[in-house]
Amino acid sequence: MSKALYIAEKPSVAQEFAKALKINGQRRDGYLESQDSVVTWCVGHLVTMSYPEKYDIKYKRWSLDTLPFLPREFKYEVIPGVQKQFEIVKGLLNREDVDTIYVCTDSGREGEYIYRLVAQMAGVHGKKEKRVWIDSQTEEEIMRGIREAKDLSVYDNLSASAYLRAKEDYLMGINFSRVLTLRYGNSVSNYLNTKYQAISVGRVMTCVLGMVVRREREIRAFVKTPFYRVLSSIALEGENFEGEWRAVEGSRYFQTPYLYKENGFKEKVYAEKLIQELSVSQPLQCTVEKIERKKENKNPPLLFNLAELQNVCSKLFKISPDETLKIVQELYEKKLVTYPRTDARVLSTAAAKEIYKNISGLRNYEHTAEIAQHIIEQGNYKNLAKTRYVNDKQITDHYAIVPTGQGLNALRGVSLTAQRVYETIVRRFVCIFYPPAVYQKVSLVTKIQNESFFSSFKVLLDEGYLKVATNSFAKRKVADAMSGGNRTGVAGNNGNEDSDPDNGKNGSDNSSEDMACDTRLLTALQNLKKGDILSVDSLSIKEGETSPPKRYNSGSMILAMENAGQLIEDEELRAQIKSCGIGTSATRAEILKKLCNIKYLALNKKTQVITPTLLGEMIFDVVNCSIRQLLNPELTASWEKGLNYVAEGSITEQEYMDKLEHFVRIQTQQVEKNNYQAYLRRFFDAAAVNYKEPAGKKRGK
């Protein structure tokens, strides 16, 4: 009797497939078997690329004579520590009674690569191979994936891109690390007074290092610029609010050289002079020049992809992207959430049709029982497919991370942080079934003589989705956070970062941060009309200073990597960015972790702030002098985009490989030909002054 073999990526996943398939047969060494089915597993990667010395022993010694290393055919080998499981899997793959192989590794590029390497090394021939592609590990989804499994050949382009990604990292890592170490390793080790220093570089990690070092150097080079703003305190029916002066057209200071942006002076003396000029006529009064009232809707945010979840968890829980991935992977394996390694922030049309099941299950979750019941009673989920939260065009492999509504008993067995991460995912999910939050906005322009003062107010009229957005463990209500902390807004802050006219909040776009507003003041503002005259209690000067760029934290770095080096905080704008990022959702956390492990970067565990080390800065300078392209986020992202083109079938594997080999050959030869030792010492010295030397240790002279 012929049998079907199911091969999963991990033992825990294999167990879920066995349960779904109702395999109650005997557990053997490395697999489970019943009358018609066999389930086995890898343990992550079983096969890896061979080191250069496996091609020829001459490559074991690092030498310029053997570079560039560009093999015609790549060699692979079984990872020694998992040899036993590989032999078990190999035997099962080639068993005569197995006629169909269901590939159940993770549904993505890396999962595809894991199986293809195993099949290649095992010499699988003459079998029917089907690919199971699932979005969660619920029994229902597993059985759907098996029913709808496509022929493995449908995923050949994805497999090609997976092989190319590995070859790319291998060739760049080996050639560039060796040539730079041979050329500049002694310079680095001599300077640090260490015995030996390999220079480790890679397509993605070196680019990330460059982003952190450049940001740190921008911060060091930043010179604070003071500025002085003039504020009016305006009386209205027993209330007070502030206006911010701006040098708009008609002002005596319009486009004068005394300004730092249009709402601040470079020197205090000019702010004082303006106040004197405006204070000539007493009592001080202003005229309402313009008033605008409008309602503004704030939609629920898009759903989580891995990068967005890692960013939020970095802020909320001060955990690294690597820790977030481990937690959400655990939640996935316990059937609580859908597949985590996704770049999509929307659902598929197919998922939207079945979304009732997810919501229904959340009626059994203590924090959302009433919310889920309300959503079902209202029936809002029925029109989900027509909203911005469903878009098949924005999905490549998997849709957004959402709760399955199942596996809730497993929550008791996970850490408190994991429970809170789960609640955060659930809250983001239920928000999309609620209406927008509604704000009343009032914008006001008042004039004293010909000088204009601007005020902007915002009050929350209807919480909408905000009433369900706040986590149960949050210290501050979302509604409070959204409506602002006090009435003075930008006009009354402390003159630091938020008061910098150059930071985009109240700079060239002429838009001040909205002031919070209570009901009495809002009512008074609603009654105002153009031409009304109001009393001005005082004119004052508010001093501020420009702020340096912020350091990356682990979450903002993940977002910057997702957006090819751009730190785009605004989620609407991020959704519009179509370019590929640096690395993938599956690899970004690991890259950051590696950079910290090799001590090129330092991660503050309490704040999650990332800074370079002296060694990291020195490696940056070496690469900057020799293979500068590796530090270019756009170029690094273009390689990732090329891999996507291969996966889509837009370009061939050979076209990509030709481009890759040309790049590696040219860059390696350039490093061999040039020597920047003399220049590097100067750069090393410039970086070193920012680091304390270990006690009793002097750098080489």
Secondary structure, DSSP 4 states (H G I P E B T S, - for coil): --EEEEEESSHHHHHHHHHHTT--S-EETTEEE-SSEEEEE--S-SEEEPPGGGT-GGGGS--GGG-S---SS--EEE-GGGHHHHHHHHHHHT-TTEEEEEEES-SSHHHHHHHHHHHHHHT--S-EEEE---SS-SHHHHHHHHHTPEEGGGGHHHHHHHHHHHHHHHHHHHHHHHHHHHHHHHHHHHHHT-S-------TTHHHHHHHHHHHHHHHHH----EEEEEEEEEEETTEEEEEEEE--TTSTTTT-TTBSSTT-BSSHHHHHHHHHHHTSSSS-EEEEEEEEEEEEEEPPPPPB-HHHHHHHHHHHH---HHHHHHHHHHHHHTTSB--SS----SB-HHHHHTHHHHHHHGGGSTTTHHHHHHHHHHTGGGGGGGSTTB-GGG-SS---B-B-S--GGGGGGS-HHHHHHHHHHHHHHHHTTSPPEEEEEEEEEEEETTEEEEEEEEEEEE-TTHHHHS-TT-SS-HHHHHH-S-TTGGGGS-SSGGG-TTSSSSSTT--PPPEE--HHHHHHHHT--TT-EEEEEEEEEEEEE--PPPPPBHHHHHHHHHTTT-----HHHHHH--S--SS-TTTHHHHHHHHHHTTSEEE-TTT-BEEE-HHHHHHHHHHHHH-GGGG-HHHHHHHHHHHHHHHHTSS-HHHHHHHHHHHHHHHHHHHHH---HHHHHHHHHHHHTTSPPPTT-----
